[in-house]
């Protein structure tokens, strides 16, 4: 699990909050004190909360779910996109569109249009499209990419969202709360932590601070996703072993049927020896030898026929056994 030290937090400037006149009283439990008119965040609380948030993010990814990274402010855009891509997660860095979660079907229609234009550009039909139409679609594609490029592969709602600056992204927070989606957020002294599931008290304005927390959550997601892949591989191995065991049982049952339905080996051997001895006593194949060979062939044919008949009836018998008895 990713770990963070007090030294790393101090070097990143995580402890610097906002001016004392611009604070939210609900952040008081996470404030160490004030210095030169600026609130200082309690980094001991930050370490504890960050550890809890990282554990939760890893758990979400280990369940095969995705975390949506949200950061549209100038300091966060590049970092959020970079870390989300590294972790294979979704991201929003341009602008949060109202209803992006609560009205996802409408957003999905825009995503479908984005993919349709991309597919058209790769096809031969694009060369036959009028230049004016191409220009219009290129503009539409650019706008859609800016707004939805980070979620174009999102087929269902995320398992959680990670937010930088809850004041700026308050609509995203409210939509997640309405849908019961857990939230992880870096919360500064001027923000309201009441709607956040996992609060990480810290500076949400300094680029180094934003990068530090984005990296921690991304690393946690990568670790959780690796655990999920291991579970899938273990399940595949278990399923394969189960199929092999079933096949072995079927083969064993079939061989058992042959032993039960077949003719006693001692009788067949005796009949064969008698036939051969009779044949050796004459210059050619005598009538007695011919009768012996015919008898052995008939016996073997009957045994094989019985096995085949039983094999054909087995599936029907199994189905009849499984079929529920009709109530009178």
VOPATI-638549 format. One line per field, with one value per residue (C-alpha): residue number from 1; residue in one letter; x, y, z. Coordinates in Angstrom, 1 decimal, padded with zeros to 4 digits. Each point is the difference from the previous one (the first is absolute). Example, Ala and Ser with C-alpha at 12.3 -4.5 7.8 and 13.67 -1.06 7.14 Angstrom:
% residues 2
i (1|2)
aa (A|S)
c1 (012.3|001.4)
c2 (-004.5|003.4)
c3 (007.8|-000.7)
//
This chain:
% residues 328
i (1|2|3|4|5|6|7|8|9|10|11|12|13|14|15|16|17|18|19|20|21|22|23|24|25|26|27|28|29|30|31|32|33|34|35|36|37|38|39|40|41|42|43|44|45|46|47|48|49|50|51|52|53|54|55|56|57|58|59|60|61|62|63|64|65|66|67|68|69|70|71|72|73|74|75|76|77|78|79|80|81|82|83|84|85|86|87|88|89|90|91|92|93|94|95|96|97|98|99|100|101|102|103|104|105|106|107|108|109|110|111|112|113|114|115|116|117|118|119|120|121|122|123|124|125|126|127|128|129|130|131|132|133|134|135|136|137|138|139|140|141|142|143|144|145|146|147|148|149|150|151|152|153|154|155|156|157|158|159|160|161|162|163|164|165|166|167|168|169|170|171|172|173|174|175|176|177|178|179|180|181|182|183|184|185|186|187|188|189|190|191|192|193|194|195|196|197|198|199|200|201|202|203|204|205|206|207|208|209|210|211|212|213|214|215|216|217|218|219|220|221|222|223|224|225|226|227|228|229|230|231|232|233|234|235|236|237|238|239|240|241|242|243|244|245|246|247|248|249|250|251|252|253|254|255|256|257|258|259|260|261|262|263|264|265|266|267|268|269|270|271|272|273|274|275|276|277|278|279|280|281|282|283|284|285|286|287|288|289|290|291|292|293|294|295|296|297|298|299|300|301|302|303|304|305|306|307|308|309|310|311|312|313|314|315|316|317|318|319|320|321|322|323|324|325|326|327|328)
aa (X|X|X|X|X|X|X|X|X|X|X|X|X|X|X|X|X|X|X|X|X|X|X|X|X|X|X|X|X|X|X|X|X|X|X|X|X|X|X|X|X|X|X|X|X|X|X|X|X|X|X|X|X|X|X|X|X|X|X|X|X|X|X|X|X|X|X|X|X|X|X|X|X|X|X|X|X|X|X|X|X|X|X|X|X|X|X|X|X|X|X|X|X|X|X|X|X|X|X|X|X|X|X|X|X|X|X|X|X|X|X|X|X|X|X|X|X|X|X|X|X|X|X|X|X|X|X|X|X|X|X|X|X|X|X|X|X|X|X|X|X|X|X|X|X|X|X|X|X|X|X|X|X|X|X|X|X|X|X|X|X|X|X|X|X|X|X|X|X|X|X|X|X|X|X|X|X|X|X|X|X|X|X|X|X|X|X|X|X|X|X|X|X|X|X|X|X|X|X|X|X|X|X|X|X|X|X|X|X|X|X|X|X|X|X|X|X|X|X|X|X|X|X|X|X|X|X|X|X|X|X|X|X|X|X|X|X|X|X|X|X|X|X|X|X|X|X|X|X|X|X|X|X|X|X|X|X|X|X|X|X|X|X|X|X|X|X|X|X|X|X|X|X|X|X|X|X|X|X|X|X|X|X|X|X|X|X|X|X|X|X|X|X|X|X|X|X|X|X|X|X|X|X|X|X|X|X|X|X|X|X|X|X|X|X|X|X|X|X|X|X|X|X|X|X|X|X|X)
c1 (000.0|001.4|001.3|000.6|002.3|-000.2|003.2|-001.6|-003.1|002.1|002.2|-003.2|-001.5|-003.0|-000.3|-000.8|-003.7|-001.9|-000.1|-001.7|-002.8|-000.8|-000.6|-002.8|-000.6|-000.7|003.7|001.0|000.7|002.7|001.7|003.1|000.0|000.5|003.2|000.4|-003.7|000.1|-001.4|002.4|-001.4|000.7|002.3|-000.4|-003.7|000.9|002.3|-002.8|-002.7|002.2|000.7|-003.7|-000.8|002.7|-001.2|-003.5|001.1|001.9|-003.1|-002.1|002.5|000.4|-003.8|000.5|-001.5|001.4|000.8|-000.9|002.7|-001.5|002.1|-000.8|002.0|003.1|002.4|-001.6|-000.9|003.2|000.8|-003.4|000.0|003.5|-000.6|-003.4|001.4|002.9|-002.4|-002.5|-002.8|-002.5|000.5|-001.6|002.3|-001.8|-003.4|-002.5|-003.2|-003.1|-001.6|003.2|-000.9|-003.6|-001.0|002.6|-002.2|000.1|003.7|000.3|-001.7|002.7|002.7|-001.6|000.1|003.7|000.8|-002.1|002.0|003.3|-001.1|-001.1|003.4|001.7|-002.2|000.1|-003.3|001.8|001.7|-003.4|-001.3|-000.2|002.8|-002.5|-001.6|003.4|000.9|-003.2|000.5|003.6|-001.1|-002.6|002.5|002.4|-002.6|-001.2|003.5|000.7|-003.2|-000.3|003.3|000.8|-003.2|-000.6|000.6|-002.2|-002.8|-001.5|000.3|003.3|000.6|001.3|001.1|003.2|-000.3|002.5|-001.7|-003.5|-001.1|000.5|-001.3|-003.0|-002.4|002.0|-000.1|-003.7|-000.7|002.2|-001.8|-003.4|001.0|001.7|003.5|002.8|002.2|003.7|001.1|002.9|-001.8|001.5|-000.9|-002.5|-002.0|-003.0|001.0|-003.5|-000.9|003.3|000.3|003.8|001.5|003.7|000.7|002.6|001.0|-002.0|001.7|003.7|001.0|002.4|-002.7|-002.5|002.5|000.9|-003.6|-000.9|003.1|-001.0|-003.6|001.3|002.5|-002.8|-002.2|002.8|000.7|-003.7|-000.4|003.0|-001.8|-003.1|001.9|001.6|-003.5|-001.1|003.0|-000.6|-003.6|000.9|002.4|-002.6|-002.6|002.4|000.9|-003.7|-000.6|002.9|-001.3|-003.5|001.5|002.0|-003.2|-001.8|002.8|000.1|-003.7|000.1|002.8|-002.0|-003.0|002.2|001.2|-003.6|-001.5|002.9|000.4|002.2|003.6|000.7|-002.9|001.2|003.6|-001.1|-002.2|002.8|002.5|-002.4|-000.5|003.7|000.7|-002.7|001.4|003.6|-001.2|-001.0|001.6|-002.4|-002.7|-002.4|-003.7|000.4|002.6|-002.2|-002.9|002.3|001.1|-003.5|-001.1|002.7|-000.8|-003.7|000.7|002.3|-002.5|-002.8|002.1|001.0|-003.6|-001.2|002.6|-001.0|-003.7|000.6|002.1|-002.9|-002.5|002.1|-000.7|-003.8|000.0|001.8|-002.4|-003.0|001.5|000.5|-003.4|-002.5|-002.9|-003.3|-002.4|-003.5)
c2 (000.0|003.5|001.9|003.7|001.5|003.3|001.1|-000.5|002.0|002.9|000.2|000.0|002.8|-002.0|001.7|003.4|000.8|003.2|003.3|-000.1|002.3|-002.5|-003.2|-002.5|-000.7|-003.7|-000.4|000.9|-003.7|-000.1|003.4|000.1|003.8|003.3|001.8|003.4|000.1|-003.5|-003.2|-002.9|-003.5|-002.8|-002.3|-002.8|-000.1|000.2|-003.1|-002.0|001.2|-000.6|-003.5|-000.8|001.6|-002.0|-003.3|000.8|000.9|-003.3|-001.9|001.6|-001.0|-003.5|-000.5|000.8|003.5|003.3|003.2|003.3|002.7|003.5|003.2|002.9|002.8|001.1|-001.5|-003.4|-000.6|-001.4|-002.0|-001.5|-001.1|-001.4|-002.0|-001.3|-001.3|-001.6|-001.9|-000.8|002.0|002.5|003.8|003.4|003.0|002.5|000.8|-002.0|-000.1|000.0|-003.5|-001.7|-002.7|000.5|000.3|-002.3|-001.3|003.4|000.3|-003.5|001.2|002.6|-002.6|-002.2|003.0|000.5|-003.7|000.2|002.9|-001.7|-003.2|002.1|001.7|-003.4|-001.3|000.5|001.9|002.9|000.9|000.2|002.3|003.7|002.2|002.3|-002.9|-001.3|003.3|000.2|-003.6|000.8|002.9|-002.1|-002.8|002.4|001.4|-003.5|-001.2|002.9|-000.6|-003.8|-001.4|-001.3|-002.0|-001.2|-003.6|000.3|-002.5|000.3|002.3|000.0|-001.7|003.2|003.5|001.8|003.8|002.9|003.2|-000.9|003.6|000.2|-003.5|000.2|-001.1|-003.3|-000.5|000.4|-002.2|-002.8|000.4|-000.2|-003.3|-001.4|000.0|000.3|003.1|000.5|003.6|002.3|002.5|003.5|002.2|001.9|-003.1|-001.9|-003.6|-001.1|-001.5|-001.8|-003.8|000.1|003.4|000.6|003.4|001.9|002.8|-000.3|002.9|-000.8|-002.1|-002.2|-000.7|-000.9|-002.3|-001.7|-001.0|-000.9|-002.3|-001.7|-000.7|-001.1|-002.4|-001.4|-000.6|-001.8|-002.2|-000.9|-000.7|-002.4|-001.8|-000.2|-001.5|-002.6|-001.0|-000.4|-002.2|-002.2|-000.4|-001.0|-002.6|-001.4|-000.1|-001.8|-002.6|-000.6|-000.6|-002.5|-001.8|-000.3|-001.3|-002.6|-001.2|-000.3|-002.1|-002.2|-000.5|-001.0|-002.5|-001.4|-000.5|-002.0|-002.3|-000.6|-000.5|-001.9|-003.8|-001.6|000.1|-003.6|-001.3|001.9|-001.2|-003.6|000.2|001.6|-002.7|-002.8|001.5|000.3|-003.5|-001.3|001.9|-001.3|-003.6|000.3|001.1|002.9|001.7|-002.8|000.4|-000.2|002.8|002.2|-000.6|000.9|003.3|000.9|-000.7|002.3|002.8|-000.2|000.1|003.1|001.7|-000.5|001.4|003.1|000.5|-000.1|002.6|002.4|-000.5|000.9|003.0|001.3|-000.5|001.7|003.7|-000.7|-001.7|002.9|002.5|-002.1|-000.2|003.8|000.9|001.0|-002.3|001.6|000.6|-001.5)
c3 (000.0|-000.9|003.0|000.6|002.6|001.9|-001.8|-003.4|001.1|001.3|-003.1|-002.2|002.1|000.9|003.5|-001.4|000.2|-001.0|001.8|003.4|-001.3|-002.8|001.9|000.5|003.7|-000.9|-000.7|003.6|001.0|-002.7|000.8|002.2|000.5|-001.7|-000.9|-001.7|-000.8|-001.7|001.4|000.4|-000.8|002.5|-002.1|002.5|-000.9|-003.7|000.2|001.7|-002.4|-003.0|001.1|000.4|-003.4|-001.7|001.5|-001.2|-003.5|-000.2|001.2|-002.7|-002.7|001.4|-000.6|-003.7|000.3|-001.3|001.8|-001.7|000.4|000.0|-000.1|-002.3|001.6|-001.7|002.5|-000.1|-003.7|-001.3|003.2|000.2|-003.7|000.3|003.2|-001.1|-003.3|001.8|002.3|-002.8|001.6|-001.3|000.3|-000.5|-000.4|-002.1|001.5|002.0|-002.0|002.1|000.0|-000.9|002.6|000.7|-003.7|-001.4|-002.8|-001.6|000.4|-001.5|-003.1|-000.4|000.6|-002.7|-002.5|000.9|-000.8|-003.2|-001.3|000.9|-001.8|-003.1|-000.2|-000.1|-002.8|-003.7|000.2|001.6|-003.3|-001.7|002.6|-001.1|001.4|001.7|001.8|001.0|001.5|002.0|001.3|000.9|002.1|001.7|000.7|001.6|002.3|000.9|000.6|002.4|002.0|-000.2|-001.2|003.5|000.3|-003.6|001.1|003.1|-000.5|003.5|003.0|001.9|003.3|001.6|-001.0|001.1|000.1|000.2|001.4|001.2|-000.2|-003.7|-000.6|002.3|-002.7|-000.5|003.8|000.2|-003.0|001.5|003.4|-001.7|-001.7|003.0|-001.6|002.6|-000.3|000.8|000.1|000.9|002.2|000.8|003.0|-002.0|-001.1|001.5|000.8|001.0|-003.4|-000.4|000.8|000.4|000.9|-000.6|001.7|-002.0|-002.3|-003.3|-001.7|-000.1|-003.0|002.0|002.5|-002.7|-001.7|003.2|000.8|-003.6|-000.1|003.3|-001.2|-003.4|001.6|002.2|-003.1|-001.8|003.0|000.3|-003.8|000.2|002.8|-002.1|-002.9|002.3|001.1|-003.6|-000.8|003.1|-001.0|-003.5|001.3|002.4|-002.8|-002.3|002.7|000.7|-003.7|-000.2|003.0|-001.5|-003.2|001.9|001.8|-003.3|-001.5|003.1|-000.1|-003.7|000.6|002.9|-002.3|-002.5|002.8|001.2|-003.5|-001.5|-000.2|002.6|-001.2|001.1|-002.1|-003.1|000.4|000.4|-003.1|-002.0|001.1|-000.9|-003.4|-000.7|001.1|-002.3|-002.9|000.6|-000.1|-003.7|-003.2|-000.4|002.1|001.0|000.4|003.8|000.0|-002.1|002.4|002.9|-001.6|-001.0|003.6|001.5|-002.5|000.8|003.7|-000.3|-002.3|002.4|002.9|-001.9|-001.1|003.6|001.1|-002.8|000.8|003.6|-000.9|-002.3|002.8|002.7|-000.9|-000.4|003.4|001.6|-001.4|001.1|003.5|000.2|-001.4|002.7|000.6|-000.9|002.9|-000.2)
//
